[in-house]
Amino acid sequence: MPESPEFPRITVVTPALNAAATIEETLRSVREQDYDNVEHVVVDGGSTDGTVEILRRTEGIRWVSEADDGLSDAMNKGIALAEGEIIGWLNADDFYLPGALGRVAETFRADPEATWLTGYCRIVDGSGDEIRKPVTAYKNWLLRHYSFALYLTQNFISAPATFVRKDAYPDPAYETRYRISMDYDTQLKLARERDPIILREELSTFRMIEGTLSMSGFERQFREHAANAREHGAGHPFAVAYNQAFSLALVQVYRVMRSLRRLRAA
């Protein structure tokens, strides 16, 4: 019998900017995984709030701190530095759940042809408490019914729960012309080549608090989602049209909710 493939080395890339309030939890969640063949690369965009001091005193990580051109640029830098064959993207306000990286490694080891995988991701608030459970349940349902056409209708894959073979990335790995939905763009490129493995278990958390890019750039995010679907949706006109309508509807709902919050606060 042929020998089993080795367990892969995983590189976690964390883009950061003024993340002193949350990055220690992010770093700890990688350090406390039950899988040792891991490196953690932090690409800091020139923080001035104490983030660099935290990185300086944290052992077992590699990091750089310099001005960059946003998330895509930071991720591209981190991937270029990575020594691992599997890349995970973990923002500086998100964290992995216990055992996540071991399960990822086992899955890639069992399927050497797999190019990327994704799993479930909790949404938490600034205190780390789970929120938006119905949204998470909806996204998990979509994941269980994954198809490329369905994925074109909306982005239900969470970046902190997604892992990619380094040599499967397009060039560049992430497009700097997208400021928020660069992950959807790249994942659609990967999906056109091969479906992801879907792990039906929680791997990570995604933090939603006012001031984060996902909250402050909500409208731009969904405009970019619609552009991603148009760009990569050849042969799936209904799915692309659905994405345009769905993105527009979400933006309108968000505007109404934001107006109601302002009225209540007045």
GIJO-V828904 format. One record per pair of residues at least 24 apart in sequence whose C-alpha atoms are under 8 Angstrom apart, sorted by the first residue. I is the first residue (numbers start at 1). J is the second residue. If there is no record, write none. Layout:
[[I:J] [I:J]]
//
This chain:
[[5:109] [5:110] [5:112] [6:109] [7:37] [7:105] [7:106] [7:108] [7:109] [8:37] [8:84] [8:85] [8:86] [8:105] [8:108] [8:109] [9:37] [9:38] [9:39] [9:83] [9:84] [9:85] [9:86] [9:105] [10:37] [10:38] [10:39] [10:84] [10:85] [10:86] [10:87] [10:88] [10:101] [10:105] [11:38] [11:39] [11:40] [11:41] [11:82] [11:83] [11:84] [11:85] [11:86] [11:87] [11:88] [12:38] [12:39] [12:40] [12:41] [12:87] [12:88] [12:89] [12:90] [13:40] [13:41] [13:42] [13:43] [13:75] [13:78] [13:79] [13:82] [13:87] [13:88] [13:89] [13:90] [13:91] [14:40] [14:41] [14:42] [14:43] [14:75] [14:78] [14:89] [14:90] [14:91] [14:92] [15:42] [15:43] [15:44] [15:45] [15:71] [15:74] [15:75] [15:78] [15:90] [15:91] [15:92] [16:42] [16:43] [16:44] [16:45] [16:47] [16:91] [16:92] [17:44] [17:45] [17:46] [17:47] [17:51] [17:92] [18:46] [18:47] [18:48] [18:49] [18:50] [18:51] [19:47] [19:49] [19:51] [19:92] [19:93] [20:49] [20:50] [20:51] [20:54] [22:92] [22:93] [22:94] [23:51] [23:92] [23:93] [24:54] [25:93] [25:95] [26:90] [26:91] [26:92] [26:93] [26:94] [26:95] [26:96] [27:95] [29:95] [29:96] [29:97] [29:98] [30:95] [30:96] [32:98] [33:98] [33:99] [33:100] [33:101] [33:102] [34:98] [34:99] [34:101] [34:102] [35:99] [35:101] [35:102] [38:84] [39:82] [39:83] [39:84] [41:78] [41:81] [41:82] [42:78] [43:74] [43:75] [43:77] [43:78] [44:74] [45:70] [45:74] [69:176] [70:176] [70:179] [71:176] [71:179] [71:180] [72:174] [72:175] [72:176] [72:178] [72:179] [72:182] [73:174] [73:175] [73:176] [75:173] [75:174] [76:172] [76:173] [76:174] [79:166] [84:166] [85:165] [85:166] [85:167] [86:163] [86:164] [86:165] [86:166] [87:163] [87:164] [87:165] [87:166] [88:160] [88:161] [88:162] [88:163] [88:164] [89:159] [89:160] [89:161] [89:162] [89:163] [90:159] [90:160] [91:160] [93:206] [93:207] [94:160] [94:204] [94:205] [94:206] [94:207] [95:160] [95:204] [95:205] [95:206] [96:160] [96:203] [96:204] [96:205] [97:202] [97:203] [97:204] [97:205] [98:203] [99:203] [100:202] [100:203] [100:204] [101:203] [104:163] [114:196] [114:197] [115:164] [115:165] [115:168] [115:194] [115:196] [116:162] [116:163] [116:164] [116:165] [116:190] [116:195] [116:196] [116:197] [117:162] [117:163] [117:164] [117:196] [117:197] [117:198] [117:199] [118:157] [118:158] [118:161] [118:162] [118:163] [118:196] [118:197] [118:198] [118:199] [119:157] [119:158] [119:161] [119:162] [119:198] [119:199] [119:200] [119:201] [119:202] [119:203] [120:158] [120:161] [120:199] [120:200] [120:201] [120:202] [120:203] [120:204] [121:158] [121:160] [121:161] [121:202] [121:203] [121:204] [121:205] [121:206] [122:202] [122:204] [122:205] [122:206] [123:205] [123:206] [123:207] [123:208] [124:205] [124:206] [124:207] [124:208] [125:207] [125:208] [125:209] [126:207] [126:208] [126:209] [128:207] [143:198] [144:198] [144:200] [147:195] [148:191] [148:192] [148:195] [149:236] [149:239] [150:239] [151:188] [152:188] [152:229] [152:233] [152:239] [152:240] [152:243] [153:229] [153:239] [153:240] [153:241] [153:242] [153:243] [153:246] [154:225] [154:243] [154:246] [154:247] [155:184] [155:225] [157:184] [159:183] [160:204] [160:205] [160:206] [161:202] [161:203] [161:204] [161:205] [178:224] [180:213] [180:214] [180:217] [180:220] [180:221] [180:224] [181:221] [181:222] [181:224] [181:225] [184:225] [184:228] [185:225] [185:228] [188:228] [188:232] [189:232] [218:251] [219:251] [222:247] [222:248] [222:250] [222:251] [223:247] [223:248]]
//
